[in-house]
Amino acid sequence: MANFHILTGAGTKLDLPVIRTITIADLFDALRAGASDFWAKPSHYLLLAVIYPIVGVVLTVWMSGFHTWPLLYPLIGGFALIGPIAALPLYEVSRRLEIGEEISWGEAMSVLRSPAIGAIAVLGLMLFVLFTLWLTAAQGLYEALLGASPPRTFDAFLAQIMGEPAGRTLLVAGTLLGAGFALVTLCTTVIAFPLLLDRDVGAYVAMETSFRAVLHNPVPMLAWGVMVGAGLFLGSLPIFVGLALVIPIFGHATWHLYRKLVDSASLIRGA
């Protein structure tokens, strides 16, 4: 029964949340609300402001020392795949600010004690598998087009990508491949984690609801995916420092997007 709970939630009835229709304007409303939440409690992100630059420096040194520059772009793109996990405390901050509660960083981390933590862990594992598959596929694509010996410097790698026909093919094919992985992540988890924090509906219902949200609002949701991907890419450029700003804002905004997409009244489960 525990496994069933993780998949379908704590209720005795499998009720599917009702999806609303949204527009592009709603995306910008969600972003504005996310930015407002960020500035309401900016002290919560001191840790992020320290961690991400350090991660960026460590990755840069690692790539330089072990000549793994071909994985630079896949790693940057991979933030779009694992971002929903990193944003879990941010959803909790927005949820509490929404109902007028004061919130501390310790309280934001209470998501780890959520009744839906089992379902959250299942989805997190799925995203980790997707991230690993993406890196493996990206490495395989590079080796198929340019061989198994990577360039020793970033300048050599850039020249290889921009100056050789196979390099330009890699750039296009890799972008399309990454877009495919990002689309899978968008369809299965775009609002899954906020929904699980709001209601213990189970992993299956959370993924199914995200999928229906994308199908019901294809243009706005695809636009949201592009906005998130572009934001993460730009935030990663200065050795990942910008992610300390981009991830909190998009994390908060995702909570508000969830509120726009899901009819709260439909979340009342059967007894």
C-alpha positions as YAML, in Angstrom:
chain: A
units: angstrom
residues:
- id: 1
  name: MET
  ca: [0.00, 0.00, 0.00]
- id: 2
  name: ALA
  ca: [2.93, 2.36, 0.65]
- id: 3
  name: ASN
  ca: [4.02, 2.09, -2.98]
- id: 4
  name: PHE
  ca: [0.46, 2.78, -4.12]
- id: 5
  name: HIS
  ca: [0.37, 5.86, -1.85]
- id: 6
  name: ILE
  ca: [3.55, 7.20, -3.45]
- id: 7
  name: LEU
  ca: [2.10, 6.75, -6.92]
- id: 8
  name: THR
  ca: [-1.50, 7.86, -6.38]
- id: 9
  name: GLY
  ca: [-1.55, 9.90, -3.17]
- id: 10
  name: ALA
  ca: [-3.03, 9.63, 0.30]
- id: 11
  name: GLY
  ca: [-6.71, 9.64, -0.63]
- id: 12
  name: THR
  ca: [-8.91, 6.66, -1.37]
- id: 13
  name: LYS
  ca: [-10.05, 8.12, -4.68]
- id: 14
  name: LEU
  ca: [-7.95, 9.02, -7.73]
- id: 15
  name: ASP
  ca: [-9.14, 12.57, -8.48]
- id: 16
  name: LEU
  ca: [-7.44, 14.45, -11.29]
- id: 17
  name: PRO
  ca: [-7.02, 18.22, -10.81]
- id: 18
  name: VAL
  ca: [-8.82, 20.49, -13.26]
- id: 19
  name: ILE
  ca: [-6.55, 22.45, -15.62]
- id: 20
  name: ARG
  ca: [-7.30, 26.07, -16.48]
- id: 21
  name: THR
  ca: [-6.54, 27.84, -19.75]
- id: 22
  name: ILE
  ca: [-3.76, 30.43, -19.54]
- id: 23
  name: THR
  ca: [-2.16, 32.94, -21.91]
- id: 24
  name: ILE
  ca: [1.34, 34.28, -22.52]
- id: 25
  name: ALA
  ca: [0.41, 37.25, -20.32]
- id: 26
  name: ASP
  ca: [-0.03, 34.83, -17.41]
- id: 27
  name: LEU
  ca: [3.59, 33.74, -17.79]
- id: 28
  name: PHE
  ca: [4.79, 37.29, -17.28]
- id: 29
  name: ASP
  ca: [2.40, 37.69, -14.34]
- id: 30
  name: ALA
  ca: [3.96, 34.58, -12.78]
- id: 31
  name: LEU
  ca: [7.46, 35.96, -13.38]
- id: 32
  name: ARG
  ca: [6.55, 39.28, -11.76]
- id: 33
  name: ALA
  ca: [5.10, 37.45, -8.77]
- id: 34
  name: GLY
  ca: [8.22, 35.27, -8.60]
- id: 35
  name: ALA
  ca: [10.47, 38.33, -8.61]
- id: 36
  name: SER
  ca: [8.32, 39.89, -5.89]
- id: 37
  name: ASP
  ca: [8.70, 36.79, -3.70]
- id: 38
  name: PHE
  ca: [12.44, 36.81, -4.31]
- id: 39
  name: TRP
  ca: [12.85, 40.42, -3.21]
- id: 40
  name: ALA
  ca: [10.49, 39.89, -0.26]
- id: 41
  name: LYS
  ca: [12.98, 37.44, 1.30]
- id: 42
  name: PRO
  ca: [16.31, 37.93, -0.48]
- id: 43
  name: SER
  ca: [18.34, 36.88, 2.57]
- id: 44
  name: HIS
  ca: [17.21, 33.31, 1.98]
- id: 45
  name: TYR
  ca: [19.38, 33.14, -1.11]
- id: 46
  name: LEU
  ca: [22.72, 34.02, 0.42]
- id: 47
  name: LEU
  ca: [23.51, 30.31, 0.34]
- id: 48
  name: LEU
  ca: [22.70, 30.14, -3.36]
- id: 49
  name: ALA
  ca: [24.82, 33.21, -4.02]
- id: 50
  name: VAL
  ca: [27.79, 31.39, -2.46]
- id: 51
  name: ILE
  ca: [27.20, 27.87, -3.78]
- id: 52
  name: TYR
  ca: [26.68, 28.48, -7.48]
- id: 53
  name: PRO
  ca: [29.86, 30.53, -8.10]
- id: 54
  name: ILE
  ca: [31.83, 27.83, -6.27]
- id: 55
  name: VAL
  ca: [30.19, 25.12, -8.38]
- id: 56
  name: GLY
  ca: [31.01, 27.10, -11.50]
- id: 57
  name: VAL
  ca: [34.68, 27.45, -10.56]
- id: 58
  name: VAL
  ca: [34.96, 23.77, -9.61]
- id: 59
  name: LEU
  ca: [33.38, 22.65, -12.89]
- id: 60
  name: THR
  ca: [35.62, 24.99, -14.89]
- id: 61
  name: VAL
  ca: [38.76, 23.66, -13.18]
- id: 62
  name: TRP
  ca: [37.55, 20.06, -13.60]
- id: 63
  name: MET
  ca: [36.88, 20.52, -17.30]
- id: 64
  name: SER
  ca: [40.22, 22.21, -17.83]
- id: 65
  name: GLY
  ca: [42.17, 19.58, -15.92]
- id: 66
  name: PHE
  ca: [40.44, 16.53, -17.36]
- id: 67
  name: HIS
  ca: [39.75, 17.97, -20.84]
- id: 68
  name: THR
  ca: [35.99, 17.46, -20.65]
- id: 69
  name: TRP
  ca: [35.02, 20.69, -22.41]
- id: 70
  name: PRO
  ca: [32.50, 18.87, -24.67]
- id: 71
  name: LEU
  ca: [30.34, 18.37, -21.56]
- id: 72
  name: LEU
  ca: [30.19, 22.10, -20.78]
- id: 73
  name: TYR
  ca: [27.09, 22.80, -22.87]
- id: 74
  name: PRO
  ca: [25.29, 19.59, -21.73]
- id: 75
  name: LEU
  ca: [25.98, 20.47, -18.09]
- id: 76
  name: ILE
  ca: [24.57, 23.96, -18.55]
- id: 77
  name: GLY
  ca: [21.53, 22.51, -20.31]
- id: 78
  name: GLY
  ca: [21.22, 19.91, -17.58]
- id: 79
  name: PHE
  ca: [20.21, 22.59, -15.08]
- id: 80
  name: ALA
  ca: [16.86, 22.70, -16.90]
- id: 81
  name: LEU
  ca: [16.41, 19.00, -16.10]
- id: 82
  name: ILE
  ca: [17.29, 19.05, -12.41]
- id: 83
  name: GLY
  ca: [16.12, 22.61, -11.70]
- id: 84
  name: PRO
  ca: [12.73, 21.52, -10.28]
- id: 85
  name: ILE
  ca: [14.49, 19.62, -7.49]
- id: 86
  name: ALA
  ca: [16.69, 22.59, -6.54]
- id: 87
  name: ALA
  ca: [13.59, 24.81, -6.44]
- id: 88
  name: LEU
  ca: [11.67, 22.76, -3.84]
- id: 89
  name: PRO
  ca: [12.36, 25.14, -0.90]
- id: 90
  name: LEU
  ca: [11.47, 28.08, -3.14]
- id: 91
  name: TYR
  ca: [8.01, 26.65, -3.80]
- id: 92
  name: GLU
  ca: [7.53, 26.39, -0.04]
- id: 93
  name: VAL
  ca: [8.60, 30.02, 0.46]
- id: 94
  name: SER
  ca: [6.06, 31.19, -2.14]
- id: 95
  name: ARG
  ca: [3.34, 28.97, -0.66]
- id: 96
  name: ARG
  ca: [3.80, 30.49, 2.79]
- id: 97
  name: LEU
  ca: [4.12, 34.06, 1.52]
- id: 98
  name: GLU
  ca: [0.87, 33.51, -0.38]
- id: 99
  name: ILE
  ca: [-1.02, 32.83, 2.86]
- id: 100
  name: GLY
  ca: [0.72, 35.63, 4.74]
- id: 101
  name: GLU
  ca: [3.07, 33.54, 6.88]
- id: 102
  name: GLU
  ca: [6.57, 34.55, 7.91]
- id: 103
  name: ILE
  ca: [9.16, 32.16, 6.57]
- id: 104
  name: SER
  ca: [12.74, 31.34, 7.51]
- id: 105
  name: TRP
  ca: [15.26, 29.27, 5.59]
- id: 106
  name: GLY
  ca: [14.86, 26.44, 8.09]
- id: 107
  name: GLU
  ca: [11.10, 26.45, 7.55]
- id: 108
  name: ALA
  ca: [11.60, 26.45, 3.78]
- id: 109
  name: MET
  ca: [13.62, 23.25, 4.16]
- id: 110
  name: SER
  ca: [10.62, 21.64, 5.88]
- id: 111
  name: VAL
  ca: [9.68, 20.39, 2.40]
- id: 112
  name: LEU
  ca: [11.93, 17.44, 3.28]
- id: 113
  name: ARG
  ca: [9.30, 16.44, 5.84]
- id: 114
  name: SER
  ca: [6.39, 16.81, 3.43]
- id: 115
  name: PRO
  ca: [3.80, 13.99, 3.47]
- id: 116
  name: ALA
  ca: [4.47, 13.68, -0.25]
- id: 117
  name: ILE
  ca: [8.25, 13.25, 0.15]
- id: 118
  name: GLY
  ca: [8.05, 9.69, -1.22]
- id: 119
  name: ALA
  ca: [6.42, 10.87, -4.44]
- id: 120
  name: ILE
  ca: [8.83, 13.81, -4.62]
- id: 121
  name: ALA
  ca: [11.76, 11.38, -4.30]
- id: 122
  name: VAL
  ca: [10.35, 9.23, -7.12]
- id: 123
  name: LEU
  ca: [10.13, 12.25, -9.44]
- id: 124
  name: GLY
  ca: [13.57, 13.42, -8.34]
- id: 125
  name: LEU
  ca: [15.02, 10.02, -9.21]
- id: 126
  name: MET
  ca: [13.36, 10.19, -12.61]
- id: 127
  name: LEU
  ca: [14.95, 13.60, -13.27]
- id: 128
  name: PHE
  ca: [18.35, 12.30, -12.18]
- id: 129
  name: VAL
  ca: [18.01, 9.40, -14.63]
- id: 130
  name: LEU
  ca: [17.04, 11.85, -17.40]
- id: 131
  name: PHE
  ca: [20.04, 14.03, -16.53]
- id: 132
  name: THR
  ca: [22.39, 11.04, -16.69]
- id: 133
  name: LEU
  ca: [20.91, 9.87, -19.98]
- id: 134
  name: TRP
  ca: [21.27, 13.38, -21.41]
- id: 135
  name: LEU
  ca: [24.97, 13.58, -20.51]
- id: 136
  name: THR
  ca: [25.56, 10.08, -21.89]
- id: 137
  name: ALA
  ca: [23.74, 10.89, -25.13]
- id: 138
  name: ALA
  ca: [25.59, 14.19, -25.51]
- id: 139
  name: GLN
  ca: [28.96, 12.50, -25.01]
- id: 140
  name: GLY
  ca: [28.03, 9.75, -27.49]
- id: 141
  name: LEU
  ca: [26.95, 12.33, -30.07]
- id: 142
  name: TYR
  ca: [30.24, 14.22, -29.70]
- id: 143
  name: GLU
  ca: [32.33, 11.08, -30.09]
- id: 144
  name: ALA
  ca: [30.28, 9.94, -33.11]
- id: 145
  name: LEU
  ca: [30.89, 13.24, -34.91]
- id: 146
  name: LEU
  ca: [34.30, 14.40, -33.68]
- id: 147
  name: GLY
  ca: [36.01, 11.38, -32.17]
- id: 148
  name: ALA
  ca: [36.91, 10.22, -28.69]
- id: 149
  name: SER
  ca: [39.82, 12.63, -28.12]
- id: 150
  name: PRO
  ca: [38.45, 15.93, -26.75]
- id: 151
  name: PRO
  ca: [40.33, 19.24, -27.15]
- id: 152
  name: ARG
  ca: [42.63, 20.19, -24.30]
- id: 153
  name: THR
  ca: [41.52, 23.83, -23.98]
- id: 154
  name: PHE
  ca: [38.28, 25.73, -24.22]
- id: 155
  name: ASP
  ca: [39.59, 27.81, -27.13]
- id: 156
  name: ALA
  ca: [40.41, 24.64, -29.06]
- id: 157
  name: PHE
  ca: [36.96, 23.25, -28.31]
- id: 158
  name: LEU
  ca: [35.28, 26.47, -29.48]
- id: 159
  name: ALA
  ca: [37.34, 26.45, -32.68]
- id: 160
  name: GLN
  ca: [36.37, 22.83, -33.27]
- id: 161
  name: ILE
  ca: [32.66, 23.56, -32.85]
- id: 162
  name: MET
  ca: [32.57, 26.72, -34.92]
- id: 163
  name: GLY
  ca: [35.24, 25.95, -37.50]
- id: 164
  name: GLU
  ca: [34.56, 22.36, -38.53]
- id: 165
  name: PRO
  ca: [31.46, 21.11, -40.41]
- id: 166
  name: ALA
  ca: [31.10, 18.25, -37.93]
- id: 167
  name: GLY
  ca: [31.28, 20.77, -35.11]
- id: 168
  name: ARG
  ca: [28.43, 22.82, -36.51]
- id: 169
  name: THR
  ca: [26.45, 19.61, -37.01]
- id: 170
  name: LEU
  ca: [27.12, 18.76, -33.37]
- id: 171
  name: LEU
  ca: [25.84, 22.18, -32.30]
- id: 172
  name: VAL
  ca: [22.56, 21.76, -34.17]
- id: 173
  name: ALA
  ca: [22.04, 18.07, -33.37]
- id: 174
  name: GLY
  ca: [23.00, 18.56, -29.73]
- id: 175
  name: THR
  ca: [20.58, 21.45, -29.34]
- id: 176
  name: LEU
  ca: [17.74, 19.39, -30.84]
- id: 177
  name: LEU
  ca: [18.63, 16.42, -28.63]
- id: 178
  name: GLY
  ca: [18.72, 18.61, -25.54]
- id: 179
  name: ALA
  ca: [15.39, 20.17, -26.52]
- id: 180
  name: GLY
  ca: [13.90, 16.67, -26.62]
- id: 181
  name: PHE
  ca: [15.06, 15.91, -23.08]
- id: 182
  name: ALA
  ca: [13.85, 19.33, -21.90]
- id: 183
  name: LEU
  ca: [10.43, 18.70, -23.48]
- id: 184
  name: VAL
  ca: [10.08, 15.41, -21.61]
- id: 185
  name: THR
  ca: [10.97, 17.20, -18.36]
- id: 186
  name: LEU
  ca: [8.52, 20.01, -19.09]
- id: 187
  name: CYS
  ca: [5.65, 17.65, -19.86]
- id: 188
  name: THR
  ca: [6.16, 15.45, -16.81]
- id: 189
  name: THR
  ca: [7.24, 17.88, -14.07]
- id: 190
  name: VAL
  ca: [6.41, 21.49, -14.99]
- id: 191
  name: ILE
  ca: [3.97, 21.78, -12.07]
- id: 192
  name: ALA
  ca: [4.42, 18.33, -10.51]
- id: 193
  name: PHE
  ca: [6.54, 19.42, -7.54]
- id: 194
  name: PRO
  ca: [4.42, 22.44, -6.54]
- id: 195
  name: LEU
  ca: [1.32, 20.23, -6.81]
- id: 196
  name: LEU
  ca: [2.87, 17.60, -4.53]
- id: 197
  name: LEU
  ca: [3.79, 20.23, -1.93]
- id: 198
  name: ASP
  ca: [0.26, 21.61, -2.06]
- id: 199
  name: ARG
  ca: [-1.52, 18.23, -2.02]
- id: 200
  name: ASP
  ca: [-0.24, 14.68, -1.58]
- id: 201
  name: VAL
  ca: [-1.73, 13.48, -4.87]
- id: 202
  name: GLY
  ca: [1.03, 10.97, -5.68]
- id: 203
  name: ALA
  ca: [3.69, 10.84, -8.38]
- id: 204
  name: TYR
  ca: [1.38, 9.49, -11.08]
- id: 205
  name: VAL
  ca: [-1.25, 12.21, -10.67]
- id: 206
  name: ALA
  ca: [1.43, 14.93, -10.42]
- id: 207
  name: MET
  ca: [3.03, 13.84, -13.71]
- id: 208
  name: GLU
  ca: [-0.33, 13.29, -15.40]
- id: 209
  name: THR
  ca: [-1.47, 16.76, -14.34]
- id: 210
  name: SER
  ca: [1.70, 18.36, -15.70]
- id: 211
  name: PHE
  ca: [1.20, 16.52, -18.99]
- id: 212
  name: ARG
  ca: [-2.41, 17.70, -19.25]
- id: 213
  name: ALA
  ca: [-1.35, 21.26, -18.44]
- id: 214
  name: VAL
  ca: [1.04, 21.23, -21.41]
- id: 215
  name: LEU
  ca: [-1.51, 19.59, -23.73]
- id: 216
  name: HIS
  ca: [-4.24, 22.06, -22.69]
- id: 217
  name: ASN
  ca: [-1.96, 25.10, -23.04]
- id: 218
  name: PRO
  ca: [0.67, 24.09, -25.64]
- id: 219
  name: VAL
  ca: [1.77, 27.55, -26.78]
- id: 220
  name: PRO
  ca: [2.10, 29.17, -23.33]
- id: 221
  name: MET
  ca: [3.75, 26.10, -21.82]
- id: 222
  name: LEU
  ca: [6.26, 25.72, -24.65]
- id: 223
  name: ALA
  ca: [6.97, 29.44, -24.32]
- id: 224
  name: TRP
  ca: [7.54, 28.90, -20.60]
- id: 225
  name: GLY
  ca: [10.01, 26.12, -21.37]
- id: 226
  name: VAL
  ca: [11.91, 28.41, -23.74]
- id: 227
  name: MET
  ca: [11.96, 31.20, -21.15]
- id: 228
  name: VAL
  ca: [13.28, 28.89, -18.44]
- id: 229
  name: GLY
  ca: [15.90, 27.38, -20.74]
- id: 230
  name: ALA
  ca: [17.09, 30.78, -21.95]
- id: 231
  name: GLY
  ca: [17.22, 32.12, -18.39]
- id: 232
  name: LEU
  ca: [19.25, 29.16, -17.13]
- id: 233
  name: PHE
  ca: [21.63, 29.40, -20.08]
- id: 234
  name: LEU
  ca: [22.24, 33.12, -19.59]
- id: 235
  name: GLY
  ca: [22.58, 32.64, -15.83]
- id: 236
  name: SER
  ca: [25.21, 29.95, -16.39]
- id: 237
  name: LEU
  ca: [27.46, 32.03, -18.62]
- id: 238
  name: PRO
  ca: [29.36, 34.00, -15.94]
- id: 239
  name: ILE
  ca: [30.67, 30.78, -14.27]
- id: 240
  name: PHE
  ca: [27.14, 29.99, -13.05]
- id: 241
  name: VAL
  ca: [26.94, 33.11, -10.84]
- id: 242
  name: GLY
  ca: [23.73, 34.28, -12.50]
- id: 243
  name: LEU
  ca: [21.94, 31.11, -11.40]
- id: 244
  name: ALA
  ca: [21.83, 32.56, -7.88]
- id: 245
  name: LEU
  ca: [19.31, 35.04, -9.28]
- id: 246
  name: VAL
  ca: [17.69, 33.04, -12.10]
- id: 247
  name: ILE
  ca: [16.82, 29.87, -10.18]
- id: 248
  name: PRO
  ca: [15.07, 31.63, -7.24]
- id: 249
  name: ILE
  ca: [12.99, 33.85, -9.52]
- id: 250
  name: PHE
  ca: [11.94, 31.03, -11.83]
- id: 251
  name: GLY
  ca: [11.39, 28.75, -8.84]
- id: 252
  name: HIS
  ca: [8.99, 31.21, -7.23]
- id: 253
  name: ALA
  ca: [7.39, 31.94, -10.59]
- id: 254
  name: THR
  ca: [6.71, 28.23, -11.12]
- id: 255
  name: TRP
  ca: [4.64, 28.19, -7.94]
- id: 256
  name: HIS
  ca: [2.52, 31.07, -9.24]
- id: 257
  name: LEU
  ca: [2.25, 29.40, -12.65]
- id: 258
  name: TYR
  ca: [0.95, 26.30, -10.88]
- id: 259
  name: ARG
  ca: [-1.69, 28.41, -9.14]
- id: 260
  name: LYS
  ca: [-2.81, 29.80, -12.50]
- id: 261
  name: LEU
  ca: [-2.93, 26.37, -14.15]
- id: 262
  name: VAL
  ca: [-4.67, 24.26, -11.50]
- id: 263
  name: ASP
  ca: [-8.15, 24.91, -10.14]
- id: 264
  name: SER
  ca: [-7.67, 24.74, -6.36]
- id: 265
  name: ALA
  ca: [-11.25, 23.58, -5.78]
- id: 266
  name: SER
  ca: [-10.53, 20.42, -7.79]
- id: 267
  name: LEU
  ca: [-7.80, 19.41, -5.32]
- id: 268
  name: ILE
  ca: [-10.31, 18.39, -2.64]
- id: 269
  name: ARG
  ca: [-9.90, 14.62, -2.66]
- id: 270
  name: GLY
  ca: [-12.44, 11.99, -1.84]
- id: 271
  name: ALA
  ca: [-12.41, 10.60, 1.65]
...
